[in-house]
Amino acid sequence: MQVKTLFAAGAAFEAARHVDSLPEGHRSRRLHGHSFLASVRCAPPAAWADFPGGEVERLRAALQAAIAQLDYRLLNEQVAQPTDDNLARWLRAQLDVPGIEQIGIQSTPYEGVDLDAAGNAHVWRRYIFQSAHRLPQVPAGHKCGRMHGHGFEVILHARQTPAGGARAVDYERLDALWAPLNAQLNFACLNDFPGLANPTSEMLSSWLWQRIQPELPELAWVTVFETGSCGANFDGQTYRIWKDLTLDSAVQLKRAPDGSPLRKIHGHTYTLRLHLCAALDQVMGWTVDFGDVKELFKPIFQALDHQPLHEIPDLADCDTASIGAWILHKARLQLPQLDRVDLYETKACGAIVSVGANGPALPI
């Protein structure tokens, strides 16, 4: 099993901007401001950090140094047309970090742009609608067999075309495509729609793909959040699901140098995201039941939550990459569909350990 590790860091900054390249009357031509979140994911060489396990701290420091040039400033002084796309490209040029695979700029919790390793931009926009549903195929007594509801969230991810292209993807274009679907789905029962008799997150993601992709060939993924902690992705062929958990754990980094605060016993409230990929069950309409994921993972969760992780005998160290690799190895014994573990010690700062395709970058 070949394991790939990416280190991740995120940092917030407050800034103002005006985007003069937008049409007259567009609200973003006016001076306005955002609470931005910048993020980076990279696979640096082994000796890049001062010590094994120090990668996240070094990456976070590099990112914070770069965005210090933007924090509480007018972005137009650094970037002539400070769109999210252009800000991500500016940040990529500033970061002297090897092995960068992704740069992200999130201007609000509902929109952002990610640059991949080749410099291609992927724009995303988040939408919320309130709907009811029930899953008719679940066993008797399963809670999802009862009519219930969710504040669903959908993220549309699209590959950006070159600036100025006739079919350039921007937030307004995504909004226009989403508006008629929102009119149908908001304050409705999903089971009433043709094709959604069994409206699992997976079935809803592919149902939306079928309606959006013909109008948006650049569509890359449709993400459906059934709750704030679980959901499904679909890219036209492959279904993926994820489940988020929170761990409150004590740690001590054994390989940190003398005098480093990381060598002392400390702790984090971790965000743990489990990603699974499997064929769609044609009867149940899902890949794996979210409830089954939680139950099968429960012994590992109990070994980590409210525990001193540095006392686990077969855990090499307590940096996020080591913990993530340990979780991936242990959990795949019970959940072979698991192919990726994201572990964040603070917002967007941590490690991503995988044995399969990474899938879309989801906001943290």
Secondary structure, 3 states (H helix, E strand, C coil): CCCEEEEEEEEEEEEEECCCCCCCCCHHHCCEEEEEEEEEEECCCCCCCCCCCCHHHHHHHHHHHHHCCCCCEEHHHCCCCCCHHHHHHHHHHHCCCCCEEEEEEEEECCEEEEEECCCCEEEEEEEEEEEEECCCCCCCCCHHHCCEEEEEEEEEEEECCCCCCCCCCCHHHHHHHHHHHHHHHCCEEHHHCCCCCCCCHHHHHHHHHHHHCCCCCCEEEEEEEEECCEEEEECCCCEEEEEEEEEEEEECCCCCCCCCHHHCCEEEEEEEEEEEECCCCCCCCCCCCHHHHHHHHHHHHHHHCCCEHHHCCCCCCCCHHHHHHHHHHHHCCCCCCEEEEEEEEECCEEEEEECCCCCCCCCC
